[in-house]
Amino acid sequence: MKNRCDDCMNYIYDEETDTYICLIDLDQDEMENFLSYATESCPYYHFLDDYALARKQ
């Protein structure tokens, strides 16, 4: 099942650990929400738009 983090530019694949991680430094409550997949209201969510730079050119 796809969650909102899959489309976030702060959620990247880490080759060293072979997992996906969030780049934002989360506090304890935010980390609990992240780990419980309660990410619908994440204040750090930014849509990963691969074409944003191309539109500016």
PQR file of N, CA, C, O and H, with PARSE charges and radii, in Angstrom:
ATOM      1  N   MET A   1       0.847  -1.178   0.000 -0.4000 1.5000
ATOM      2  CA  MET A   1       0.000   0.000   0.000 -0.0000 2.0000
ATOM      3  C   MET A   1       0.893   1.242   0.000  0.5500 1.7000
ATOM      4  O   MET A   1       1.846   1.334   0.773 -0.5500 1.4000
ATOM      5  N   LYS A   2       0.575   2.174  -0.860 -0.4000 1.5000
ATOM      6  CA  LYS A   2       1.364   3.382  -1.001 -0.0000 2.0000
ATOM      7  C   LYS A   2       0.940   4.409   0.052  0.5500 1.7000
ATOM      8  O   LYS A   2      -0.252   4.632   0.265 -0.5500 1.4000
ATOM      9  H   LYS A   2      -0.200   2.099  -1.487  0.4000 1.0000
ATOM     10  N   ASN A   3       1.920   5.028   0.704 -0.4000 1.5000
ATOM     11  CA  ASN A   3       1.583   6.075   1.656 -0.0000 2.0000
ATOM     12  C   ASN A   3       2.096   7.412   1.129  0.5500 1.7000
ATOM     13  O   ASN A   3       2.737   7.465   0.079 -0.5500 1.4000
ATOM     14  H   ASN A   3       2.888   4.847   0.531  0.4000 1.0000
ATOM     15  N   ARG A   4       1.823   8.453   1.834 -0.4000 1.5000
ATOM     16  CA  ARG A   4       2.167   9.790   1.383 -0.0000 2.0000
ATOM     17  C   ARG A   4       3.678   9.999   1.311  0.5500 1.7000
ATOM     18  O   ARG A   4       4.142  10.788   0.487 -0.5500 1.4000
ATOM     19  H   ARG A   4       1.303   8.410   2.687  0.4000 1.0000
ATOM     20  N   CYS A   5       4.445   9.327   2.136 -0.4000 1.5000
ATOM     21  CA  CYS A   5       5.902   9.471   2.129 -0.0000 2.0000
ATOM     22  C   CYS A   5       6.513   9.055   0.798  0.5500 1.7000
ATOM     23  O   CYS A   5       7.563   9.573   0.415 -0.5500 1.4000
ATOM     24  H   CYS A   5       4.069   8.687   2.806  0.4000 1.0000
ATOM     25  N   ASP A   6       5.883   8.141   0.095 -0.4000 1.5000
ATOM     26  CA  ASP A   6       6.432   7.671  -1.174 -0.0000 2.0000
ATOM     27  C   ASP A   6       6.566   8.784  -2.204  0.5500 1.7000
ATOM     28  O   ASP A   6       7.394   8.685  -3.109 -0.5500 1.4000
ATOM     29  H   ASP A   6       5.031   7.720   0.405  0.4000 1.0000
ATOM     30  N   ASP A   7       5.770   9.841  -2.085 -0.4000 1.5000
ATOM     31  CA  ASP A   7       5.817  10.968  -3.014 -0.0000 2.0000
ATOM     32  C   ASP A   7       6.536  12.174  -2.436  0.5500 1.7000
ATOM     33  O   ASP A   7       6.490  13.251  -3.029 -0.5500 1.4000
ATOM     34  H   ASP A   7       5.097   9.922  -1.350  0.4000 1.0000
ATOM     35  N   CYS A   8       7.195  12.027  -1.303 -0.4000 1.5000
ATOM     36  CA  CYS A   8       7.828  13.158  -0.624 -0.0000 2.0000
ATOM     37  C   CYS A   8       9.299  13.261  -1.010  0.5500 1.7000
ATOM     38  O   CYS A   8       9.996  12.250  -1.097 -0.5500 1.4000
ATOM     39  H   CYS A   8       7.232  11.152  -0.821  0.4000 1.0000
ATOM     40  N   MET A   9       9.766  14.481  -1.239 -0.4000 1.5000
ATOM     41  CA  MET A   9      11.159  14.664  -1.625 -0.0000 2.0000
ATOM     42  C   MET A   9      12.118  14.468  -0.448  0.5500 1.7000
ATOM     43  O   MET A   9      13.325  14.358  -0.661 -0.5500 1.4000
ATOM     44  H   MET A   9       9.199  15.302  -1.168  0.4000 1.0000
ATOM     45  N   ASN A  10      11.611  14.421   0.782 -0.4000 1.5000
ATOM     46  CA  ASN A  10      12.446  14.195   1.960 -0.0000 2.0000
ATOM     47  C   ASN A  10      12.602  12.717   2.302  0.5500 1.7000
ATOM     48  O   ASN A  10      13.327  12.373   3.236 -0.5500 1.4000
ATOM     49  H   ASN A  10      10.631  14.510   0.954  0.4000 1.0000
ATOM     50  N   TYR A  11      11.943  11.854   1.571 -0.4000 1.5000
ATOM     51  CA  TYR A  11      11.954  10.409   1.821 -0.0000 2.0000
ATOM     52  C   TYR A  11      12.803   9.758   0.737  0.5500 1.7000
ATOM     53  O   TYR A  11      12.359   9.630  -0.404 -0.5500 1.4000
ATOM     54  H   TYR A  11      11.354  12.133   0.812  0.4000 1.0000
ATOM     55  N   ILE A  12      14.021   9.346   1.085 -0.4000 1.5000
ATOM     56  CA  ILE A  12      14.965   8.858   0.087 -0.0000 2.0000
ATOM     57  C   ILE A  12      15.439   7.444   0.419  0.5500 1.7000
ATOM     58  O   ILE A  12      15.292   6.963   1.543 -0.5500 1.4000
ATOM     59  H   ILE A  12      14.381   9.450   2.012  0.4000 1.0000
ATOM     60  N   TYR A  13      16.002   6.806  -0.578 -0.4000 1.5000
ATOM     61  CA  TYR A  13      16.563   5.456  -0.411 -0.0000 2.0000
ATOM     62  C   TYR A  13      18.014   5.586   0.030  0.5500 1.7000
ATOM     63  O   TYR A  13      18.797   6.305  -0.589 -0.5500 1.4000
ATOM     64  H   TYR A  13      16.121   7.196  -1.491  0.4000 1.0000
ATOM     65  N   ASP A  14      18.367   4.886   1.103 -0.4000 1.5000
ATOM     66  CA  ASP A  14      19.731   4.859   1.619 -0.0000 2.0000
ATOM     67  C   ASP A  14      20.371   3.535   1.213  0.5500 1.7000
ATOM     68  O   ASP A  14      19.964   2.472   1.681 -0.5500 1.4000
ATOM     69  H   ASP A  14      17.730   4.302   1.606  0.4000 1.0000
ATOM     70  N   GLU A  15      21.373   3.604   0.342 -0.4000 1.5000
ATOM     71  CA  GLU A  15      22.009   2.391  -0.167 -0.0000 2.0000
ATOM     72  C   GLU A  15      22.799   1.644   0.900  0.5500 1.7000
ATOM     73  O   GLU A  15      22.908   0.419   0.840 -0.5500 1.4000
ATOM     74  H   GLU A  15      21.705   4.468  -0.038  0.4000 1.0000
ATOM     75  N   GLU A  16      23.350   2.361   1.876 -0.4000 1.5000
ATOM     76  CA  GLU A  16      24.137   1.710   2.924 -0.0000 2.0000
ATOM     77  C   GLU A  16      23.294   0.785   3.791  0.5500 1.7000
ATOM     78  O   GLU A  16      23.710  -0.326   4.118 -0.5500 1.4000
ATOM     79  H   GLU A  16      23.261   3.356   1.925  0.4000 1.0000
ATOM     80  N   THR A  17      22.102   1.256   4.161 -0.4000 1.5000
ATOM     81  CA  THR A  17      21.232   0.450   5.021 -0.0000 2.0000
ATOM     82  C   THR A  17      20.172  -0.317   4.243  0.5500 1.7000
ATOM     83  O   THR A  17      19.443  -1.128   4.815 -0.5500 1.4000
ATOM     84  H   THR A  17      21.765   2.159   3.896  0.4000 1.0000
ATOM     85  N   ASP A  18      20.084  -0.064   2.937 -0.4000 1.5000
ATOM     86  CA  ASP A  18      19.121  -0.727   2.061 -0.0000 2.0000
ATOM     87  C   ASP A  18      17.674  -0.485   2.516  0.5500 1.7000
ATOM     88  O   ASP A  18      16.830  -1.379   2.444 -0.5500 1.4000
ATOM     89  H   ASP A  18      20.676   0.595   2.472  0.4000 1.0000
ATOM     90  N   THR A  19      17.405   0.745   2.986 -0.4000 1.5000
ATOM     91  CA  THR A  19      16.064   1.135   3.432 -0.0000 2.0000
ATOM     92  C   THR A  19      15.765   2.557   2.986  0.5500 1.7000
ATOM     93  O   THR A  19      16.652   3.286   2.543 -0.5500 1.4000
ATOM     94  H   THR A  19      18.090   1.471   3.044  0.4000 1.0000
ATOM     95  N   TYR A  20      14.516   2.932   3.109 -0.4000 1.5000
ATOM     96  CA  TYR A  20      14.118   4.316   2.860 -0.0000 2.0000
ATOM     97  C   TYR A  20      14.130   5.079   4.177  0.5500 1.7000
ATOM     98  O   TYR A  20      13.740   4.541   5.213 -0.5500 1.4000
ATOM     99  H   TYR A  20      13.795   2.340   3.469  0.4000 1.0000
ATOM    100  N   ILE A  21      14.579   6.333   4.139 -0.4000 1.5000
ATOM    101  CA  ILE A  21      14.649   7.151   5.348 -0.0000 2.0000
ATOM    102  C   ILE A  21      14.084   8.542   5.078  0.5500 1.7000
ATOM    103  O   ILE A  21      14.027   9.000   3.937 -0.5500 1.4000
ATOM    104  H   ILE A  21      14.896   6.770   3.298  0.4000 1.0000
ATOM    105  N   CYS A  22      13.671   9.194   6.151 -0.4000 1.5000
ATOM    106  CA  CYS A  22      13.212  10.576   6.080 -0.0000 2.0000
ATOM    107  C   CYS A  22      14.384  11.476   6.453  0.5500 1.7000
ATOM    108  O   CYS A  22      15.021  11.272   7.487 -0.5500 1.4000
ATOM    109  H   CYS A  22      13.717   8.822   7.078  0.4000 1.0000
ATOM    110  N   LEU A  23      14.669  12.468   5.617 -0.4000 1.5000
ATOM    111  CA  LEU A  23      15.806  13.353   5.845 -0.0000 2.0000
ATOM    112  C   LEU A  23      15.568  14.400   6.927  0.5500 1.7000
ATOM    113  O   LEU A  23      16.520  15.016   7.405 -0.5500 1.4000
ATOM    114  H   LEU A  23      14.152  12.633   4.777  0.4000 1.0000
ATOM    115  N   ILE A  24      14.321  14.609   7.317 -0.4000 1.5000
ATOM    116  CA  ILE A  24      13.979  15.630   8.300 -0.0000 2.0000
ATOM    117  C   ILE A  24      14.329  15.131   9.702  0.5500 1.7000
ATOM    118  O   ILE A  24      14.068  13.976  10.040 -0.5500 1.4000
ATOM    119  H   ILE A  24      13.548  14.108   6.928  0.4000 1.0000
ATOM    120  N   ASP A  25      14.920  16.007  10.510 -0.4000 1.5000
ATOM    121  CA  ASP A  25      15.245  15.674  11.896 -0.0000 2.0000
ATOM    122  C   ASP A  25      13.959  15.778  12.727  0.5500 1.7000
ATOM    123  O   ASP A  25      13.548  16.871  13.116 -0.5500 1.4000
ATOM    124  H   ASP A  25      15.132  16.945  10.235  0.4000 1.0000
ATOM    125  N   LEU A  26      13.336  14.634  12.989 -0.4000 1.5000
ATOM    126  CA  LEU A  26      12.040  14.599  13.662 -0.0000 2.0000
ATOM    127  C   LEU A  26      12.210  14.526  15.177  0.5500 1.7000
ATOM    128  O   LEU A  26      13.145  13.905  15.683 -0.5500 1.4000
ATOM    129  H   LEU A  26      13.670  13.746  12.673  0.4000 1.0000
ATOM    130  N   ASP A  27      11.278  15.181  15.896 -0.4000 1.5000
ATOM    131  CA  ASP A  27      11.289  15.041  17.356 -0.0000 2.0000
ATOM    132  C   ASP A  27      10.581  13.728  17.715  0.5500 1.7000
ATOM    133  O   ASP A  27      10.140  12.993  16.830 -0.5500 1.4000
ATOM    134  H   ASP A  27      10.518  15.686  15.484  0.4000 1.0000
ATOM    135  N   GLN A  28      10.476  13.444  18.996 -0.4000 1.5000
ATOM    136  CA  GLN A  28       9.946  12.143  19.428 -0.0000 2.0000
ATOM    137  C   GLN A  28       8.508  11.921  18.970  0.5500 1.7000
ATOM    138  O   GLN A  28       8.183  10.831  18.498 -0.5500 1.4000
ATOM    139  H   GLN A  28      10.834  14.040  19.714  0.4000 1.0000
ATOM    140  N   ASP A  29       7.643  12.916  19.096 -0.4000 1.5000
ATOM    141  CA  ASP A  29       6.242  12.758  18.684 -0.0000 2.0000
ATOM    142  C   ASP A  29       6.129  12.581  17.172  0.5500 1.7000
ATOM    143  O   ASP A  29       5.360  11.747  16.694 -0.5500 1.4000
ATOM    144  H   ASP A  29       7.907  13.801  19.479  0.4000 1.0000
ATOM    145  N   GLU A  30       6.894  13.364  16.429 -0.4000 1.5000
ATOM    146  CA  GLU A  30       6.855  13.249  14.971 -0.0000 2.0000
ATOM    147  C   GLU A  30       7.388  11.896  14.512  0.5500 1.7000
ATOM    148  O   GLU A  30       6.865  11.311  13.563 -0.5500 1.4000
ATOM    149  H   GLU A  30       7.519  14.042  16.817  0.4000 1.0000
ATOM    150  N   MET A  31       8.408  11.404  15.171 -0.4000 1.5000
ATOM    151  CA  MET A  31       8.954  10.085  14.826 -0.0000 2.0000
ATOM    152  C   MET A  31       7.946   8.982  15.121  0.5500 1.7000
ATOM    153  O   MET A  31       7.833   8.023  14.357 -0.5500 1.4000
ATOM    154  H   MET A  31       8.832  11.879  15.942  0.4000 1.0000
ATOM    155  N   GLU A  32       7.224   9.111  16.209 -0.4000 1.5000
ATOM    156  CA  GLU A  32       6.183   8.127  16.537 -0.0000 2.0000
ATOM    157  C   GLU A  32       5.110   8.115  15.454  0.5500 1.7000
ATOM    158  O   GLU A  32       4.671   7.048  15.027 -0.5500 1.4000
ATOM    159  H   GLU A  32       7.315   9.890  16.829  0.4000 1.0000
ATOM    160  N   ASN A  33       4.686   9.296  15.009 -0.4000 1.5000
ATOM    161  CA  ASN A  33       3.703   9.373  13.926 -0.0000 2.0000
ATOM    162  C   ASN A  33       4.257   8.782  12.633  0.5500 1.7000
ATOM    163  O   ASN A  33       3.552   8.076  11.912 -0.5500 1.4000
ATOM    164  H   ASN A  33       5.043  10.163  15.356  0.4000 1.0000
ATOM    165  N   PHE A  34       5.516   9.076  12.348 -0.4000 1.5000
ATOM    166  CA  PHE A  34       6.153   8.560  11.135 -0.0000 2.0000
ATOM    167  C   PHE A  34       6.199   7.034  11.159  0.5500 1.7000
ATOM    168  O   PHE A  34       5.865   6.389  10.165 -0.5500 1.4000
ATOM    169  H   PHE A  34       6.088   9.650  12.933  0.4000 1.0000
ATOM    170  N   LEU A  35       6.609   6.457  12.282 -0.4000 1.5000
ATOM    171  CA  LEU A  35       6.727   5.007  12.382 -0.0000 2.0000
ATOM    172  C   LEU A  35       5.374   4.302  12.416  0.5500 1.7000
ATOM    173  O   LEU A  35       5.280   3.123  12.074 -0.5500 1.4000
ATOM    174  H   LEU A  35       6.881   6.981  13.089  0.4000 1.0000
ATOM    175  N   SER A  36       4.332   5.010  12.826 -0.4000 1.5000
ATOM    176  CA  SER A  36       3.000   4.411  12.841 -0.0000 2.0000
ATOM    177  C   SER A  36       2.235   4.697  11.546  0.5500 1.7000
ATOM    178  O   SER A  36       1.043   4.406  11.448 -0.5500 1.4000
ATOM    179  H   SER A  36       4.408   5.968  13.104  0.4000 1.0000
ATOM    180  N   TYR A  37       2.917   5.261  10.564 -0.4000 1.5000
ATOM    181  CA  TYR A  37       2.336   5.576   9.251 -0.0000 2.0000
ATOM    182  C   TYR A  37       1.209   6.599   9.334  0.5500 1.7000
ATOM    183  O   TYR A  37       0.335   6.622   8.467 -0.5500 1.4000
ATOM    184  H   TYR A  37       3.885   5.498  10.644  0.4000 1.0000
ATOM    185  N   ALA A  38       1.216   7.442  10.359 -0.4000 1.5000
ATOM    186  CA  ALA A  38       0.215   8.505  10.474 -0.0000 2.0000
ATOM    187  C   ALA A  38       0.786   9.779   9.845  0.5500 1.7000
ATOM    188  O   ALA A  38       0.974  10.784  10.531 -0.5500 1.4000
ATOM    189  H   ALA A  38       1.926   7.423  11.063  0.4000 1.0000
ATOM    190  N   THR A  39       1.056   9.734   8.565 -0.4000 1.5000
ATOM    191  CA  THR A  39       1.755  10.822   7.882 -0.0000 2.0000
ATOM    192  C   THR A  39       0.837  11.718   7.058  0.5500 1.7000
ATOM    193  O   THR A  39       1.319  12.520   6.257 -0.5500 1.4000
ATOM    194  H   THR A  39       0.903   8.918   8.008  0.4000 1.0000
ATOM    195  N   GLU A  40      -0.464  11.598   7.240 -0.4000 1.5000
ATOM    196  CA  GLU A  40      -1.380  12.401   6.438 -0.0000 2.0000
ATOM    197  C   GLU A  40      -1.201  13.896   6.671  0.5500 1.7000
ATOM    198  O   GLU A  40      -1.412  14.693   5.758 -0.5500 1.4000
ATOM    199  H   GLU A  40      -0.855  10.947   7.890  0.4000 1.0000
ATOM    200  N   SER A  41      -0.816  14.282   7.878 -0.4000 1.5000
ATOM    201  CA  SER A  41      -0.685  15.701   8.194 -0.0000 2.0000
ATOM    202  C   SER A  41       0.767  16.086   8.466  0.5500 1.7000
ATOM    203  O   SER A  41       1.030  16.925   9.328 -0.5500 1.4000
ATOM    204  H   SER A  41      -0.645  13.634   8.620  0.4000 1.0000
ATOM    205  N   CYS A  42       1.696  15.496   7.759 -0.4000 1.5000
ATOM    206  CA  CYS A  42       3.116  15.781   7.966 -0.0000 2.0000
ATOM    207  C   CYS A  42       3.424  17.227   7.550  0.5500 1.7000
ATOM    208  O   CYS A  42       3.172  17.597   6.404 -0.5500 1.4000
ATOM    209  H   CYS A  42       1.483  14.814   7.060  0.4000 1.0000
ATOM    210  N   PRO A  43       3.963  18.049   8.461 -0.5600 1.5000
ATOM    211  CA  PRO A  43       4.247  19.442   8.122  0.2800 2.0000
ATOM    212  C   PRO A  43       5.461  19.595   7.210  0.5500 1.7000
ATOM    213  O   PRO A  43       5.692  20.683   6.683 -0.5500 1.4000
ATOM    214  N   TYR A  44       6.235  18.543   7.013 -0.4000 1.5000
ATOM    215  CA  TYR A  44       7.450  18.610   6.194 -0.0000 2.0000
ATOM    216  C   TYR A  44       7.273  17.996   4.813  0.5500 1.7000
ATOM    217  O   TYR A  44       8.235  17.877   4.054 -0.5500 1.4000
ATOM    218  H   TYR A  44       6.047  17.659   7.441  0.4000 1.0000
ATOM    219  N   TYR A  45       6.057  17.610   4.492 -0.4000 1.5000
ATOM    220  CA  TYR A  45       5.797  16.967   3.206 -0.0000 2.0000
ATOM    221  C   TYR A  45       5.989  17.963   2.065  0.5500 1.7000
ATOM    222  O   TYR A  45       5.425  19.058   2.073 -0.5500 1.4000
ATOM    223  H   TYR A  45       5.276  17.707   5.108  0.4000 1.0000
ATOM    224  N   HIS A  46       6.794  17.561   1.088 -0.4000 1.5000
ATOM    225  CA  HIS A  46       6.969  18.324  -0.150 -0.0000 2.0000
ATOM    226  C   HIS A  46       6.878  17.337  -1.291  0.5500 1.7000
ATOM    227  O   HIS A  46       7.623  16.359  -1.346 -0.5500 1.4000
ATOM    228  H   HIS A  46       7.252  16.672   1.082  0.4000 1.0000
ATOM    229  N   PHE A  47       5.957  17.602  -2.202 -0.4000 1.5000
ATOM    230  CA  PHE A  47       5.734  16.697  -3.323 -0.0000 2.0000
ATOM    231  C   PHE A  47       6.990  16.586  -4.175  0.5500 1.7000
ATOM    232  O   PHE A  47       7.585  17.600  -4.540 -0.5500 1.4000
ATOM    233  H   PHE A  47       5.352  18.396  -2.157  0.4000 1.0000
ATOM    234  N   LEU A  48       7.389  15.376  -4.490 -0.4000 1.5000
ATOM    235  CA  LEU A  48       8.551  15.118  -5.337 -0.0000 2.0000
ATOM    236  C   LEU A  48       8.133  15.333  -6.781  0.5500 1.7000
ATOM    237  O   LEU A  48       7.475  14.483  -7.380 -0.5500 1.4000
ATOM    238  H   LEU A  48       6.905  14.553  -4.194  0.4000 1.0000
ATOM    239  N   ASP A  49       8.518  16.472  -7.335 -0.4000 1.5000
ATOM    240  CA  ASP A  49       8.148  16.843  -8.690 -0.0000 2.0000
ATOM    241  C   ASP A  49       9.402  16.858  -9.550  0.5500 1.7000
ATOM    242  O   ASP A  49      10.169  17.820  -9.525 -0.5500 1.4000
ATOM    243  H   ASP A  49       9.053  17.162  -6.848  0.4000 1.0000
ATOM    244  N   ASP A  50       9.606  15.795 -10.306 -0.4000 1.5000
ATOM    245  CA  ASP A  50      10.793  15.671 -11.136 -0.0000 2.0000
ATOM    246  C   ASP A  50      10.836  16.703 -12.272  0.5500 1.7000
ATOM    247  O   ASP A  50      11.906  16.962 -12.822 -0.5500 1.4000
ATOM    248  H   ASP A  50       8.982  15.013 -10.326  0.4000 1.0000
ATOM    249  N   TYR A  51       9.696  17.289 -12.629 -0.4000 1.5000
ATOM    250  CA  TYR A  51       9.639  18.194 -13.748 -0.0000 2.0000
ATOM    251  C   TYR A  51       9.609  19.670 -13.345  0.5500 1.7000
ATOM    252  O   TYR A  51       9.458  20.534 -14.209 -0.5500 1.4000
ATOM    253  H   TYR A  51       8.826  17.078 -12.182  0.4000 1.0000
ATOM    254  N   ALA A  52       9.749  19.975 -12.067 -0.4000 1.5000
ATOM    255  CA  ALA A  52       9.689  21.360 -11.603 -0.0000 2.0000
ATOM    256  C   ALA A  52      10.792  22.218 -12.224  0.5500 1.7000
ATOM    257  O   ALA A  52      10.544  23.353 -12.630 -0.5500 1.4000
ATOM    258  H   ALA A  52       9.872  19.274 -11.365  0.4000 1.0000
ATOM    259  N   LEU A  53      11.987  21.685 -12.295 -0.4000 1.5000
ATOM    260  CA  LEU A  53      13.103  22.426 -12.885 -0.0000 2.0000
ATOM    261  C   LEU A  53      12.898  22.632 -14.375  0.5500 1.7000
ATOM    262  O   LEU A  53      13.220  23.697 -14.899 -0.5500 1.4000
ATOM    263  H   LEU A  53      12.189  20.763 -11.965  0.4000 1.0000
ATOM    264  N   ALA A  54      12.370  21.637 -15.061 -0.4000 1.5000
ATOM    265  CA  ALA A  54      12.148  21.747 -16.497 -0.0000 2.0000
ATOM    266  C   ALA A  54      11.118  22.821 -16.837  0.5500 1.7000
ATOM    267  O   ALA A  54      11.238  23.492 -17.862 -0.5500 1.4000
ATOM    268  H   ALA A  54      12.109  20.771 -14.635  0.4000 1.0000
ATOM    269  N   ARG A  55      10.107  22.987 -15.983 -0.4000 1.5000
ATOM    270  CA  ARG A  55       9.086  24.009 -16.226 -0.0000 2.0000
ATOM    271  C   ARG A  55       9.649  25.423 -16.061  0.5500 1.7000
ATOM    272  O   ARG A  55       9.131  26.365 -16.661 -0.5500 1.4000
ATOM    273  H   ARG A  55      10.010  22.442 -15.150  0.4000 1.0000
ATOM    274  N   LYS A  56      10.697  25.580 -15.259 -0.4000 1.5000
ATOM    275  CA  LYS A  56      11.290  26.906 -15.026 -0.0000 2.0000
ATOM    276  C   LYS A  56      12.189  27.340 -16.175  0.5500 1.7000
ATOM    277  O   LYS A  56      12.499  28.525 -16.295 -0.5500 1.4000
ATOM    278  H   LYS A  56      11.118  24.815 -14.772  0.4000 1.0000
ATOM    279  N   GLN A  57      12.608  26.419 -17.011 -0.4000 1.5000
ATOM    280  CA  GLN A  57      13.537  26.750 -18.096 -0.0000 2.0000
ATOM    281  C   GLN A  57      12.840  27.363 -19.270  0.5500 1.7000
ATOM    282  O   GLN A  57      13.484  27.698 -20.265 -0.5500 1.4000
ATOM    283  H   GLN A  57      12.356  25.457 -16.914  0.4000 1.0000
TER
END
